[in-house]
Amino acid sequence: MNQGNSSTATTVEVLAELTTRLAAITLEQFIAPEYTCKKKDHIVVIASDTLKRLYTLRKMLVHEAETLSKIGIGLAAKCMDELSKKSKDAIRKELATPESPLLQNQAEMEKLAGQVEALKSLANVVNEIFWLDARRQNPELTTKHHIGISKDWGLFWCEDEDNDDFGIRIKIFSGAPLADALSEMLDRTSTRQ
């Protein structure tokens, strides 16, 4: 299989995952935005169920990523606690043992970091699809640079360039991947001899 087909298979898998996740969201599962419209906001229409599903899926993906981040942070804290109880020689020996708990924890943190990044990427894709679909369904929004969605599912536009909380921003734990932080900590510990 050439690389073009491999890339297509991955794209098909991503689209299938998104389609499956969207189809599984019921009306009762909708997660409303938190933004409250202000006087300067011009509500155009109430979001369609399709847009509500997209918005909800993005929120669910962000929540999944945050949950995995917290698990990774807990695992990193556990590793640091265990390291603080060991001598430098014991740490070096454990680092030299392929199946050591420390290296297994590091591998688990790397796996979690990869899953978090994948979820963040999916959330970003869903976010882009959401806004594309919002503009396609509501042509009056196509020429507006600042659009948002409010807690009552109203799609609106605003001329205010400083308004940065339209209820669709993605906020996820950011910074160095957990595995990088652990590796850096291990490097510092093992070089202190």
FIBA-553769 format. One record per residue: x, y, z of N, C-alpha, C in turn. Coordinates in steps of 0.2 Angstrom, whole numbers, plus 5000, padded with zeros to 4 digits. Layout:
! residues N
XYZXYZXYZ ...
//
This chain:
! residues 193
500449945000500050005000500450065000 500350114996500750174996500550225001 500950275002500850315008500150355007 499950375000499350404999498750365002 498750295000498250255003498250255010 498850245013498850245021498550305024 498750365021498450425023497650425022 497450405017496750405016496350355021 496650295022496450255027496350285034 496850325036496850365042496250415042 496250455037495650505036495050465036 494950415033494250375033494150355040 494650325044494550305051494350365055 494650425054494450485058493750505057 493550505050492950525049492350475051 492550405051492150355054492050365061 492550385065492550395072492050455074 492250505070491750565071491050555070 490950525064490250505062489950465068 490250415070489950365075489850405082 490350445084490250485090489650535089 489650565084489050615083488350575083 488350525079487750485079487450455086 487950445090487850415097487550475102 487650535100487450585105486650595104 486350595110485650605110485450675112 484850695111484650765113484750775120 484650725124484750735132485450745134 485950725129486650735131486950795128 486550845125486750905123487050945129 487650975127487951015132487951085130 487551125133487451195131488051235132 488151285128488751335129488651375135 489151405138489051445144489051525143 489151545137489151615135488451645136 488451705139487751735139487851795134 487351805130487451865125487351925129 487751975126487752045128487352085123 487252145125486852195121487152205114 487752205113488052215107488052155102 487852095105487852035101487152035097 487252005091486652005086486451935085 485951905088485751835087485451835080 485651785077485451765070484851715070 485051655074484651595073484851555079 484351505081484451455086484851395082 485351375085485751315082485351255080 485451225075485151165073485351105077 485051055077485250995081485950965079 486050975072486750955070487250995073 487151065073487651105076487751095084 487151075087487151055094487550995095 487450945091487850885092488650895091 488750935086489450955085489750995091 489451045093489651075099489751025105 489250985106489250935112489850895111 489950865105490550825104491150855105 491250915103491850955105491950955112 491450975116491450975123491650915126 491350855123491550785126492250775125 492550785119493250775117493650815122 493550875123493950915128493950885135 493350865137493250835144493650765144 493650725139494050665139494750685139 495050735135495750755135495950775142 495450815145495650845152495650785157 495250735157495250675161495850635160 496050625154496750595153497350635156 497250695155497850735157497850735165 497350735168497350725176497650655178 497450605174497750535175498450545174 498750575169499450575168499850615173 499450675175499750715181499850675187 499350635189499350595195499950535194 499950515188500550465187501150495188 501250555185501950585186502050605193 501550625197501650635204501850575207 501550525206501750455209502450435207 502650445201503350435199503850475203 503650535203504150585207504150565214 503650545217503650525224504050465225 503950415221504350355221505150375220 505250415215505950435214506250465220 505950505223506150545229506350495235 506150435235506250385240506850345238 507150345232507650305230508350335229 508850305230509550325229509650335222 510150375220510350385213510550315210 510950275214511150215211510450165209 510050165214509350135213509050155207 509050225206508650255200509050235194 509750235194510050215188509950145186 509950095191509850025190509150015187 508650055190507950045187507850075180 508250125178508250155172508550105167 509050065169509350015165508949945164 508449945168508049885168507449895163 507349865157506849875152506149875155 506049825160505349815162505249845169 505649895171505549925177504949965178 504649975184504050005185504050085183 504650115184504750175182504750185174 505050145170505050145163504350125161 503950085164503250065162502850125163 502950165169502550225170502650275165 503350285163503550335158503150315151 503150255150502850225144502050245144 501750235150501050245151500950325150 501350365153501250435152501350455145 501850425141501850445134501250425130 500950365132500350345129499750395130 499750415137499250455139499350525135 499950545134500050615131499850605124 499950555121499750545114499050545113 498650505118497950505117497650575119 497950615123497750685124497850725118 498350715115498550755108498050735103 497850675102497350645097496650675099 496450675105495850705107495850775106 496350815107496350885106496350895098 496650855094496650865087495950855085 495550805087494850785085494450845087 494550875093494150925095494250985091 494850995089494951055084494651045077 494650985075494350965069493550975069 493250955075492550965076492451035077 492851075080492751145081492751185074 493151165069493151195063492551175059 492351115059491751085056491151125058 491151135065490551175068490451235065 491051275065490951345062490851345055 491151305051491051295044490251285043 490051235046489351215046488851275048 489051305053488651365056488551415050 489151435047489151485042488751455035 488851395034488451365028487751365029 487451345035486751345037486451415037 486851465039486651535040487051585036 486951595030487351635025487451705028 486951725032487051795035487751795040 487951745042488551735046489251735042 489151725035489751715031490251775031 489951835031490351895031490551915037 490351885043490451915049491151885052 491551925055492251895057492151865064 491751895068491651875075490951845076 490951775076490251745078490351705084 489851685087489851645093489151605094 489151565099488551535101488451545109 487851555110487651575117487351515121 487251525127487051465132486251445130 485951485126485251465124485251445117 485851425114486051395108485951445102 485951515104485851565099486551575095 486551575089487151595085487051665084 487651705085487651775084488251795081 488251865079488851895077488951955081 489551985081489752035085490252075082 490252145082490752185079491352195084 491352175090491852185095492352135095 492952165093493552125092493852095098 493652125104493952115110493552055114 492952035111492551985114492951915113 493151885118493551825116493251765120 492651775122492351715126491651695123 491651675116491051665113490751595114 491051565119490751495121491051435117 491551445113491751385109492551375110 492851415114493551415115493751345118 494251315116494551255119495051265124 494951245130495451255136495651185138 496251165137496451105139497151115143 497351065147497951075150498451075145 498951125146499451135141500151145144 500651135140501351135142501651075139 502251065142502651005140502250945141 502350895136501950835137502250795144 501850765147502050735153502650685153 502750655147503250605146503950655146 503850705143504450755142504650775149 504150795153504350825160504650765164 504350705164504650655167505350635165 505450635158506150625156506650675158 506450735158506850795160507050785167 506550765171506650755178507150695179 507050645176507450585176508150605174 508250645169508950655166509250695172 508950745175509250785180509450745186 509050695188509150655193509750605192 509750575186510350535184510950565183 510950635182511650665181511850695187 511550695192511750725199512250685203 512350625201512750575204513050595210 
//
